[in-house]
């Protein structure tokens, strides 16, 4: 993952203005859900992954977890396994996204996931 958790890697193929809502999301070992929401704000870029019945919830995924955007297939590929996605902190609301402690927890989890690769 990129050094800055909340930025897209310059090599992942994401372009400013690219609407990822509804795109399939693939972990390194399979499908994990669809993009529900996104932000591409500088220093605060992320995806909200709707994992549907698999996890029964949504997850906040930092943009640095995206290794490739495939516009033709409407697919986002992550540098995470299904297990890493499943174990990520749940995303419950927009208010929670703004909570400093929640953001620190998410950042710590994904920084550790990047180190364990």
Rosetta silent file (secondary structure, phi, psi, omega in degrees, C-alpha in Angstrom):
SEQUENCE: XXXXXXXXXXXXXXXXXXXXXXXXXXXXXXXXXXXXXXXXXXXXXXXXXXXXXXXXXXXXXXXXXXXXXXXXXXXXXXXXXXXXXXXXXXXXXXXXXXXXXXXXXXXXXXXXXXXXX
SCORE:     score description
SCORE:     0.000 S_00000001
   1 L     0.000  160.133 -178.440    0.000    0.000    0.000 S_00000001
   2 L   -65.866  157.839  178.703    1.059    3.604   -0.476 S_00000001
   3 L   -59.371  -40.053  178.540    2.980    5.427    2.246 S_00000001
   4 L   -96.046  112.379 -175.713   -0.002    7.722    2.811 S_00000001
   5 L   -55.694  -32.806 -171.495   -2.980    5.548    3.696 S_00000001
   6 L  -101.024   30.439  176.324   -5.531    8.119    2.514 S_00000001
   7 L  -133.956  143.692  172.136   -4.163    8.644   -1.013 S_00000001
   8 L   -72.185  142.142  173.834   -4.476    6.569   -4.180 S_00000001
   9 L   -66.115  140.478  178.628   -1.190    5.214   -5.488 S_00000001
  10 L   -64.234  -14.628 -178.450   -0.175    7.028   -8.684 S_00000001
  11 L  -100.515    2.698 -174.687    0.158    3.630  -10.378 S_00000001
  12 L   -83.173  -11.145  178.389   -3.287    2.195   -9.511 S_00000001
  13 L    91.455    0.867  176.795   -5.101    3.724  -12.471 S_00000001
  14 L   -75.075  133.650  177.233   -7.503    5.904  -10.473 S_00000001
  15 L  -118.122  142.889  177.782   -8.203    9.208  -12.172 S_00000001
  16 L   -52.853  133.241  179.939   -9.743   12.275  -10.559 S_00000001
  17 L    89.261   -3.327  179.678  -13.481   12.280  -11.178 S_00000001
  18 L   -72.582  114.801 -179.920  -13.679    8.508  -11.686 S_00000001
  19 L   -84.281  110.939 -176.847  -17.009    7.433  -10.150 S_00000001
  20 L   -94.396   -4.265 -178.155  -16.421    4.042   -8.541 S_00000001
  21 L   -55.194  129.215  179.920  -19.901    3.663   -7.011 S_00000001
  22 L    88.784   -9.975 -179.503  -21.312    0.242   -7.846 S_00000001
  23 L   -69.113  147.965  174.119  -17.992   -1.177   -9.013 S_00000001
  24 E   -70.344  147.222  177.684  -17.039   -4.692   -7.920 S_00000001
  25 E  -121.316  125.319 -178.395  -14.267   -4.949   -5.333 S_00000001
  26 E  -114.053  129.240  168.649  -11.826   -7.839   -5.466 S_00000001
  27 E   -81.466  179.111 -179.961   -9.398   -8.851   -2.726 S_00000001
  28 L   -64.559  -20.776 -176.863   -6.286  -10.775   -3.719 S_00000001
  29 L  -124.520   25.472  173.081   -8.250  -13.991   -3.276 S_00000001
  30 E   140.511  175.429 -178.197  -11.748  -13.155   -4.463 S_00000001
  31 E   -65.581  137.472  178.092  -14.798  -10.909   -4.563 S_00000001
  32 E  -126.050   -8.946  178.684  -15.564   -8.916   -1.391 S_00000001
  33 E   150.692 -157.173 -178.742  -18.368   -6.538   -2.363 S_00000001
  34 E  -132.109  152.431  176.620  -19.197   -3.326   -4.177 S_00000001
  35 E   -72.099  124.902  178.237  -18.219    0.310   -3.747 S_00000001
  36 E   -95.890  -45.152  179.410  -21.040    2.122   -1.955 S_00000001
  37 E  -142.032  167.888  176.561  -19.433    5.557   -1.527 S_00000001
  38 E  -155.221  158.737  169.214  -16.089    7.172   -2.189 S_00000001
  39 E  -134.504  140.981  173.497  -14.003   10.235   -1.515 S_00000001
  40 E  -123.695   23.860  177.342  -11.067   11.383   -3.568 S_00000001
  41 E   -61.599  140.773  179.317  -10.258   14.416   -1.451 S_00000001
  42 L   -58.300  124.791  179.523   -6.523   15.074   -1.157 S_00000001
  43 L    77.599    0.561 -179.180   -5.252   13.351    1.976 S_00000001
  44 E  -147.477   48.334 -179.732   -8.691   11.868    2.687 S_00000001
  45 E   -95.826  134.294 -176.678   -9.444    9.444   -0.148 S_00000001
  46 E  -158.946  168.620  172.409  -11.368    6.275    0.707 S_00000001
  47 E  -123.103  144.845  165.522  -14.003    3.779   -0.372 S_00000001
  48 E  -101.963  117.321 -179.059  -16.970    2.525    1.599 S_00000001
  49 E   -92.916  123.816  172.446  -17.240   -1.140    0.725 S_00000001
  50 E   -94.664  105.943 -176.852  -20.668   -2.731    0.930 S_00000001
  51 L   -86.369    1.248  175.996  -19.824   -6.353    1.644 S_00000001
  52 H    57.809 -140.977 -175.981  -23.487   -7.381    1.557 S_00000001
  53 H   -71.083  -18.621 -177.606  -24.408  -10.690    3.157 S_00000001
  54 H   -62.217  -46.748  179.493  -20.788  -11.835    3.322 S_00000001
  55 L  -114.255  -14.349 -174.556  -19.915   -9.536    6.253 S_00000001
  56 L    59.843   56.715  177.256  -23.325   -7.913    6.852 S_00000001
  57 L   168.543 -171.436 -179.363  -22.050   -4.395    6.782 S_00000001
  58 E  -120.307  153.351 -178.480  -19.898   -1.725    5.334 S_00000001
  59 E  -132.430  141.843  174.666  -16.209   -1.077    5.703 S_00000001
  60 E   -90.289  119.258 -177.470  -14.107    2.052    5.262 S_00000001
  61 E  -113.889  117.691  176.239  -11.165    1.194    2.999 S_00000001
  62 E   -60.264  145.477 -177.188   -8.301    3.715    2.658 S_00000001
  63 H   -57.883  -28.338 -178.389   -7.483    4.577   -0.954 S_00000001
  64 H   -65.639  -16.733  177.971   -3.958    3.190   -0.583 S_00000001
  65 H   -74.249  -15.305  179.977   -5.437   -0.331   -0.437 S_00000001
  66 E   -79.603  120.770  177.876   -6.453    0.031   -4.102 S_00000001
  67 E  -100.503  -21.327 -179.652   -3.823   -1.507   -6.357 S_00000001
  68 E  -160.653  135.157  170.539   -5.739   -1.281   -9.623 S_00000001
  69 E  -107.248  129.455 -178.459   -8.859    0.301  -11.083 S_00000001
  70 E  -119.060   88.982 -175.763  -10.194   -1.498  -14.162 S_00000001
  71 L   -57.381  -37.961 -177.937  -12.726    0.783  -15.868 S_00000001
  72 L   -62.844  -37.113 -178.631  -13.623   -1.716  -18.614 S_00000001
  73 L   -96.607   -3.267 -175.481  -14.608   -4.340  -16.028 S_00000001
  74 L    49.652   53.311 -176.567  -15.852   -1.759  -13.452 S_00000001
  75 E  -131.612  139.817  173.401  -13.626   -3.472  -10.897 S_00000001
  76 E  -112.769  129.748  178.688  -11.400   -2.234   -8.088 S_00000001
  77 E  -108.303  133.999 -177.745   -8.618   -4.566   -6.935 S_00000001
  78 E  -105.553  156.283  174.611   -7.272   -4.346   -3.387 S_00000001
  79 L   -92.235   42.009 -177.366   -3.910   -5.264   -1.870 S_00000001
  80 L  -135.594  150.403  172.623   -5.805   -7.171    0.831 S_00000001
  81 L   -84.630  167.198  175.414   -6.983  -10.717    1.317 S_00000001
  82 H   -59.065  -39.900  178.952  -10.620  -11.562    2.014 S_00000001
  83 H   -62.072  -41.137  177.879   -9.610  -12.298    5.613 S_00000001
  84 H   -65.809  -38.405  176.753   -8.032   -8.869    6.014 S_00000001
  85 H   -65.634  -45.772 -178.153  -11.166   -7.233    4.631 S_00000001
  86 H   -60.695  -36.061 -177.333  -13.387   -9.327    6.881 S_00000001
  87 H   -85.388   -4.719 -177.945  -11.380   -8.388    9.996 S_00000001
  88 L   -66.231  153.015  177.222  -11.328   -4.644    9.230 S_00000001
  89 L   -59.022  135.351  179.413  -13.172   -2.246   11.558 S_00000001
  90 E   -67.031  150.096  176.066  -16.851   -1.927   10.586 S_00000001
  91 E  -108.216  119.266 -174.506  -18.118    1.338    9.139 S_00000001
  92 L  -104.911  -32.604 -175.952  -21.406    2.333   10.690 S_00000001
  93 L  -162.112  166.727  176.172  -22.122    5.918    9.665 S_00000001
  94 H   -63.651  -37.349  178.302  -20.919    9.141    8.091 S_00000001
  95 H   -60.873  -42.183  179.311  -20.583   10.607   11.592 S_00000001
  96 H   -60.748  -37.654  179.240  -18.269    7.775   12.556 S_00000001
  97 H   -57.019  -31.997 -178.272  -16.056    8.565    9.547 S_00000001
  98 H   -85.214  -11.295 -178.201  -15.395   11.984   11.088 S_00000001
  99 L   -72.560  124.276 -176.646  -14.569   10.545   14.527 S_00000001
 100 H   -59.800  -42.337 -178.899  -10.850   10.873   15.223 S_00000001
 101 H   -66.513  -41.464  177.435  -10.553    7.669   17.262 S_00000001
 102 H   -60.393  -45.496  179.888  -12.356    5.608   14.610 S_00000001
 103 H   -62.343  -38.958  176.913  -10.055    7.008   11.914 S_00000001
 104 H   -64.214  -41.017  178.390   -7.001    6.177   14.025 S_00000001
 105 H   -62.502  -44.200  179.219   -8.292    2.613   14.517 S_00000001
 106 H   -63.738  -46.931 -179.525   -8.869    2.204   10.772 S_00000001
 107 H   -60.826  -43.480  179.886   -5.451    3.663    9.944 S_00000001
 108 H   -63.321  -42.677 -179.571   -3.718    1.397   12.482 S_00000001
 109 H   -61.537  -49.125 -176.218   -5.500   -1.691   11.152 S_00000001
 110 H   -73.710  -28.505  174.119   -4.638   -1.032    7.503 S_00000001
 111 H   -65.269  -41.904  177.030   -1.055    0.024    8.298 S_00000001
 112 H   -65.277  -41.530  178.488   -0.606   -3.332   10.059 S_00000001
 113 H   -60.853  -39.039  179.292   -2.240   -5.167    7.143 S_00000001
 114 H   -66.820  -38.044  179.559    0.238   -3.487    4.770 S_00000001
 115 H   -69.534  -29.595 -175.863    3.192   -4.533    6.941 S_00000001
 116 L   -82.668   -2.162  179.577    2.019   -8.146    7.099 S_00000001
 117 L   -76.691    0.000    0.000    2.048   -8.580    3.315 S_00000001
